[in-house]
């Protein structure tokens, strides 16, 4: 099998670099990269929203805002059900 100067085999897809600039890991699929970001303690990543955060504090603020939005949606939904009831 022939290889390029980078050592990558000719005819293979290039590996995907982790989207965190300080991480040098590479992956064959986006799914593998997202799994890495979710389960690696060095990354503050929200998988449902697919957002990379620079630090734990900003990630935590994001999670709190999601909980508040979810709670408000649930309260609104319940109040509509009771009012229609």
N, C-alpha and C positions, 0 to 999 in steps of 0.2 A: 504494500500500500504506500502510495506517495504521500509526503507531508509537505506542508508549507514551511517557510522560515520560522513561523511561530511555533512549529511542532504539531500543529493541528493537521489531522488527516484531510487530504483533498476529498471533497464531496461530502464532508460532514458539516452540519450547521455549527456556527460559532456559539460558544458558551455564553450564557447571560451573566453579566457581573451583577452582584448584589447592588441594589439601588442606594445603599448607604455608602457615602464616599470613603469612609474610613475602613470599610470592610473589603477585603480582597478576594472573597469567595466567589466562585463561578458555578453555574448550574446549567443543566441540559434543558430544563423546562421552567416556565414561569411558575408553575405549580410548585416545583421543588424550591424555587427561590422564596416564594411566599411562605412555604412551610418553614424554611430556615429562619425567616424574619420573625415568624410567630413564636417559634420555640427557642430562639436564642436570646439569652438574658442581655446581651449587648445591644439589642435593638428594641426600640419602643415603637411597635407597629400595631396598627389596628386592622386586623384582617377583614372584618365585615365592611369597613369603609375604604380599605386598601390605601391607608395613609401612613407615611413614614413620619415619625416625630423626632425632633432633634434631641429631646430629653424626656425623662420620666415625668417631670412636672407638667409639661405641655400635653403629654399623652393622658395623664390623670385628669387634667382639666377637660380634655375632649371626652373622656368617659363619663365624667360628671354631667357635662352638657347633654350627652345622649340619655342619661338616666332622667334628667329633668324633662327633656322633650318627650320621652316615653311615658313618664308619669303624667304629664299634661295631656297627652293623647289618650291615655287610659281613662283619666278623670273625665275628659270631654266625651269619650265614647260611652262610659257608664252613665253619665248624666243624660245623654241623649236617649239611651235605652230606658232609663227610669222615667224620663219625661214622656216618652212615647208609650210607656207601659200600660 
